[in-house]
Amino acid sequence: MPDFIVHTIPGSPFGRTVLATLEEKGANYRVAPVAPGGLKTEPHLARQPFGRVPVLEHGTFVLYETQAIVRYLDRVLAGPSLMPADPKSAARMDQVMNINDWYLFQGVNNVITFQRIVLPRLLGGMTDETAIAAAMPKAHQVLNELSHLLGDQPYFAGSAFSLADVMVGAQLDMLSQLPEWAPLTATNANLVAWLWRVTARPSFAATTWERVAAMAQAA
Ligand SMILES: N[C@@H](CCC(=O)N[C@@H](CS)C(=O)NCC(=O)O)C(=O)O
């Protein structure tokens, strides 16, 4: 019996954030797949009233919102902490996690990767090039700012890998597969090198779209 159950859709970057955190901690978990068409219906709405993934189950404790989930996992699980103790480093981690939710996902990834990957692959729709073109100015702004905050540090919170790297890594790994990545990172070589470092981790190799789909199929 696994300690944790993660309700998610293969390919979800927020879902991957939770799965990669569990992998970083060496935890025992299973994936409970949610069909894309089942997000806004019961039984999923009883777990996540806004009809989104992921949702974590830990015994009788059910939790949604990715930031809350990964902070909870870091607190309850042994292993190296993914939250810096130093207040300034922790504040930088928190800042980047909020940039992820408010600016990188909203208006950038939920347009560009949705249109290029999720819509054709999961929902059978056609990519809207106009929507992608309209999202590019914001995408440049967000990636330039992430590059600025990263600077010459190995990770967003400094020398140690943190939850900010897991979260942004899951989002940017998707964006990096698209033709938009090259123009978006033309002046952000540090971000490209950082993404290589992050996706080379076993936790990322274990949680690719294909690996999560295989876990979902085995469920
Ligand atoms: N604030 C939520 C966002 C989760 C989210 O937006 N997940 C996407 C998949 S990556 C989703 O469920 N989208 C379904 C929809 O928008 O209807 C969290 O942090 O967990």
The ligand as an ORCA input file, in Angstrom:
! r2SCAN-3c Opt
* xyz 0 1
  N      -3.350     26.401     -8.573
  C      -3.378     25.029     -9.027
  C      -3.208     24.999    -10.530
  C      -3.283     23.596    -11.076
  C      -3.605     23.593    -12.578
  O      -3.935     24.625    -13.173
  N      -3.521     22.404    -13.164
  C      -3.868     22.259    -14.559
  C      -3.079     21.127    -15.192
  S      -1.357     21.505    -15.267
  C      -5.337     21.871    -14.651
  O      -5.814     21.104    -13.860
  N      -6.040     22.423    -15.641
  C      -7.408     22.075    -15.887
  C      -8.247     23.247    -16.244
  O      -7.734     24.366    -16.318
  O      -9.439     23.047    -16.435
  C      -2.287     24.249     -8.314
  O      -1.300     24.856     -7.909
  O      -2.406     23.029     -8.136
*
